[in-house]
Amino acid sequence: MTKLSVYDFDKTIYNGETLNDFYRFYLIKKPWKIYTVIFQLWYFLLYILKIINLEKLKENFLRFLNGENTGELKKLIREFWEKKESKINPWVKDEILKNKKETEILVAISASPTFLIIDRLRLMGFDVVIGTDFLFESTKFHSHITSKNCKNYEKVRRLNKWAEDNNIQYDIVNFYSDSIADKPLFDLSENKYWIKKGILKNGMPQKKTFIDKLFWK
């Protein structure tokens, strides 16, 4: 069995919501896109009214990037992480060093768009990065999810798919998350770590937060 250490990303490694923070950063860089805020509020209302699901909300939210050149987007993402370095929780670096000694593969699995987090996580030493995948076509971004939204049981399904593709049987030795939405992964892990307001604690959350309830699926 291959031993894994597995991390959620938002509010676990990163003390915030990556997509929301990147959107604010993007508007500062390209203030003429401020008009997109109106559409974001409209799509959020449709979600609250259960007219669209969470996956469609995320696709519509990311329409502000439609047509963005991949080279320019990579440059923006690199600059974003340079500015947001301080929001990486301070305990993460030492914990990763410990994980590298205890386990064989370091995995990050997140509902965040893969293209926003993958390069930063590779720099931190993660071997595998699994997130919500979006379409890139002819060097342009398209706000279309090509996987499913990587949340809840979908995280286990995606991890199993990665393991199957790589002919790996695994044990999760350590799992880190801020949310009870990750109970399917907590249940698979030998050691459970709950990140509460950026602080690393033993155990797992016992109830849904307001945000969990709002964005459960």
C-alpha positions in Angstrom: 0.0 0.0 0.0 1.2 3.5 -0.9 1.0 5.9 2.0 -0.5 9.3 1.3 -0.8 12.6 3.0 -3.8 14.5 1.6 -4.8 18.1 1.9 -7.8 20.3 1.1 -6.7 23.8 -0.1 -9.0 26.7 0.7 -9.1 27.5 4.4 -6.7 24.6 4.9 -3.4 25.4 3.2 -4.6 28.8 2.1 -6.3 31.0 4.7 -9.1 32.2 2.3 -11.1 31.4 -0.8 -8.8 31.3 -3.8 -11.4 32.0 -6.5 -12.9 35.0 -4.6 -9.5 36.5 -3.9 -8.3 36.0 -7.4 -11.5 37.7 -8.8 -10.8 40.7 -6.6 -7.1 40.7 -7.7 -8.2 40.5 -11.3 -10.6 43.5 -11.0 -7.7 45.6 -9.6 -5.5 44.6 -12.6 -8.4 45.1 -15.1 -10.8 47.5 -13.5 -12.9 47.9 -16.7 -14.2 44.3 -15.9 -16.0 45.7 -12.9 -19.3 45.4 -14.8 -19.0 41.6 -14.3 -20.0 42.1 -10.6 -23.6 42.6 -11.7 -23.6 39.2 -13.4 -21.9 37.5 -10.4 -24.7 38.8 -8.1 -27.4 37.6 -10.6 -25.9 34.1 -10.9 -25.7 33.9 -7.1 -29.3 34.8 -6.8 -30.2 32.1 -9.3 -28.2 29.6 -7.2 -29.9 30.7 -4.0 -33.3 30.2 -5.7 -32.1 26.7 -6.8 -32.5 27.6 -10.5 -28.9 26.6 -11.2 -26.7 24.2 -9.3 -23.2 24.8 -7.7 -21.4 23.6 -10.8 -23.3 26.0 -13.1 -22.7 28.8 -10.5 -19.0 28.2 -10.7 -19.0 28.1 -14.5 -20.9 31.4 -14.7 -18.7 33.0 -12.0 -15.6 32.3 -14.1 -17.0 33.8 -17.2 -15.0 37.0 -16.4 -12.0 35.0 -17.7 -13.5 33.9 -20.9 -11.2 34.4 -23.9 -8.2 35.1 -21.7 -5.0 34.0 -23.3 -3.3 31.2 -21.4 0.1 33.0 -21.3 -1.4 36.1 -19.9 -3.5 34.1 -17.4 -0.4 32.2 -16.2 1.3 35.6 -15.7 -1.6 36.9 -13.6 -1.8 33.7 -11.5 2.0 33.9 -10.8 1.6 37.6 -9.7 -1.5 36.7 -7.6 0.5 34.1 -5.6 3.4 36.4 -5.1 1.0 38.9 -3.5 -0.9 36.2 -1.5 2.1 34.3 -0.1 1.3 35.6 3.4 -2.1 33.8 3.3 -0.5 30.4 3.2 -0.9 29.1 6.8 2.4 29.2 8.7 2.2 25.7 10.0 2.0 24.2 6.5 5.7 24.2 5.6 6.8 22.2 8.7 3.9 19.8 8.3 4.8 19.1 4.7 8.4 18.3 5.8 7.0 15.8 8.4 4.6 14.3 5.7 7.5 13.7 3.4 9.2 11.6 6.0 6.1 9.7 7.0 4.4 9.1 3.7 5.3 8.5 0.0 3.0 10.8 -1.9 1.7 14.3 -1.1 -1.7 15.0 -2.5 -3.8 18.2 -2.7 -7.4 17.9 -3.6 -9.7 20.9 -3.9 -12.9 22.3 -5.3 -10.9 25.3 -6.5 -10.1 25.5 -10.3 -7.0 23.4 -10.9 -5.4 26.0 -13.1 -5.4 28.5 -10.2 -3.6 26.3 -7.6 -1.5 23.7 -9.4 1.7 25.7 -10.0 1.7 27.1 -6.4 1.2 23.6 -5.0 3.9 22.1 -7.1 6.3 24.7 -5.8 5.3 23.7 -2.2 6.3 20.0 -2.9 2.9 18.4 -3.7 3.2 15.4 -6.0 -0.4 15.3 -7.1 -2.9 18.1 -7.5 -6.6 17.4 -8.1 -9.1 20.2 -8.6 -12.0 21.3 -10.7 -10.9 21.2 -14.3 -11.9 23.9 -16.9 -11.6 23.9 -20.6 -8.6 25.5 -22.4 -8.9 25.5 -26.2 -6.7 27.2 -28.8 -4.7 28.9 -26.0 -7.9 30.5 -24.7 -9.8 29.9 -21.4 -13.4 28.8 -21.6 -15.6 28.8 -18.5 -16.7 25.2 -18.9 -16.1 22.5 -16.3 -14.6 19.4 -17.9 -14.7 17.4 -14.8 -17.3 17.5 -12.0 -17.0 20.1 -9.2 -14.4 18.5 -7.0 -16.2 18.5 -3.7 -17.5 16.0 -1.1 -17.7 12.4 -2.5 -16.3 13.6 -5.9 -13.0 14.1 -4.1 -12.9 10.4 -3.2 -14.0 9.4 -6.7 -11.2 11.6 -8.3 -8.6 10.2 -5.9 -9.6 6.7 -6.8 -9.5 7.5 -10.5 -5.9 8.8 -10.1 -4.9 5.7 -8.1 -6.4 3.4 -10.7 -4.8 5.3 -13.6 -1.4 4.9 -11.9 -1.9 1.3 -10.7 -1.7 2.4 -7.0 -3.3 1.0 -4.0 -3.3 3.6 -1.2 -3.7 4.3 2.5 -4.4 7.9 3.6 -2.2 8.3 6.6 -2.9 12.0 7.2 -5.8 14.2 6.0 -6.2 17.9 6.5 -9.3 20.0 6.0 -11.4 22.8 7.4 -14.8 21.4 6.5 -17.2 18.6 7.3 -17.9 18.5 3.6 -14.7 16.4 3.4 -16.1 13.7 5.7 -15.7 11.1 3.0 -11.9 11.7 3.0 -11.7 12.1 6.8 -13.4 8.7 7.1 -10.6 7.1 5.0 -7.8 8.6 6.9 -5.8 7.2 9.8 -4.9 10.6 11.2 -7.4 13.5 11.0 -6.5 17.2 11.2 -9.0 20.0 11.4 -8.0 23.5 10.4 -10.1 26.0 12.3 -9.5 29.7 11.5 -6.0 28.8 10.2 -5.0 26.8 13.3 -4.1 23.1 13.0 -6.0 20.9 15.4 -6.4 17.1 15.9 -9.7 15.6 14.9 -12.4 16.7 12.4 -15.3 19.2 12.4 -18.5 17.9 13.8 -21.1 20.1 12.1 -21.8 22.1 9.0 -20.9 25.8 9.0 -23.2 28.3 7.3 -20.9 28.2 4.3 -21.0 24.4 4.3 -24.8 24.5 4.2 -24.8 27.2 1.4 -22.3 25.4 -0.8 -22.8 21.8 0.2 -23.1 20.2 -3.2 
